[in-house]
Amino acid sequence: MRRGLILSLGAACVFVVVAAIMLRLMPGPLRESDYLVIGSVATLVSLLVLFLLLVSTTLKSSDIFFKRRKK
């Protein structure tokens, strides 16, 4: 429970930081489509960070995406 809460708060913080950076980098005046792009990029980056954190903390096997079948 505690690890899930920390991971979700971390992903939310990454989302906010990336959205703030994108708002600074995008030239003004911003249109609705610009906000859509900013939200999409922030969501993509935060999900990527969440995935990498889950893979690095939860799964300790050498081969993450494939499992050997038992004979």
C-alpha positions as CSV (number, residue, x, y, z in Angstrom):
1,M,0.0,0.0,0.0
2,R,2.7,2.5,1.0
3,R,4.8,1.7,-2.1
4,G,1.8,2.2,-4.4
5,L,1.0,5.5,-2.8
6,I,4.6,6.7,-3.2
7,L,4.7,5.6,-6.8
8,S,1.4,7.3,-7.7
9,L,2.5,10.5,-5.9
10,G,5.8,10.4,-7.8
11,A,4.0,9.9,-11.1
12,A,1.7,12.9,-10.3
13,C,4.8,15.0,-9.4
14,V,6.5,14.1,-12.7
15,F,3.3,15.0,-14.6
16,V,3.1,18.5,-12.9
17,V,6.8,19.1,-13.6
18,V,6.7,18.1,-17.2
19,A,3.5,20.1,-17.8
20,A,5.1,23.2,-16.2
21,I,8.2,22.8,-18.3
22,M,6.1,22.4,-21.5
23,L,4.1,25.5,-20.6
24,R,7.3,27.5,-20.4
25,L,8.7,26.1,-23.6
26,M,5.7,26.5,-25.8
27,P,5.5,29.9,-27.5
28,G,2.5,32.0,-26.7
29,P,-0.4,32.6,-27.2
30,L,-1.4,29.1,-26.5
31,R,-4.5,27.5,-28.2
32,E,-6.6,24.6,-27.1
33,S,-4.5,22.2,-29.2
34,D,-1.3,23.3,-27.5
35,Y,-2.8,22.4,-24.1
36,L,-3.8,19.0,-25.5
37,V,-0.2,18.4,-26.7
38,I,1.2,19.5,-23.3
39,G,-1.1,17.2,-21.4
40,S,-0.4,14.3,-23.8
41,V,3.4,14.7,-23.5
42,A,3.2,15.0,-19.7
43,T,1.0,11.9,-19.5
44,L,3.3,9.9,-21.7
45,V,6.4,10.9,-19.7
46,S,4.7,10.2,-16.3
47,L,3.5,6.8,-17.5
48,L,7.0,5.9,-18.8
49,V,8.5,6.9,-15.5
50,L,5.9,4.9,-13.6
51,F,6.5,1.8,-15.8
52,L,10.3,2.1,-15.3
53,L,10.0,2.4,-11.6
54,L,7.6,-0.6,-11.4
55,V,9.9,-2.7,-13.5
56,S,13.0,-1.7,-11.5
57,T,11.4,-2.2,-8.0
58,T,8.9,-5.1,-8.5
59,L,10.5,-7.4,-11.0
60,K,14.0,-8.6,-10.2
61,S,14.3,-11.3,-12.9
62,S,16.8,-10.9,-15.7
63,D,14.2,-11.3,-18.5
64,I,11.3,-9.0,-17.8
65,F,9.0,-9.5,-20.7
66,F,9.4,-13.3,-21.4
67,K,8.9,-16.3,-19.1
68,R,10.2,-19.7,-19.8
69,R,7.6,-22.5,-20.0
70,K,7.9,-25.5,-17.8
71,K,8.5,-28.7,-19.8
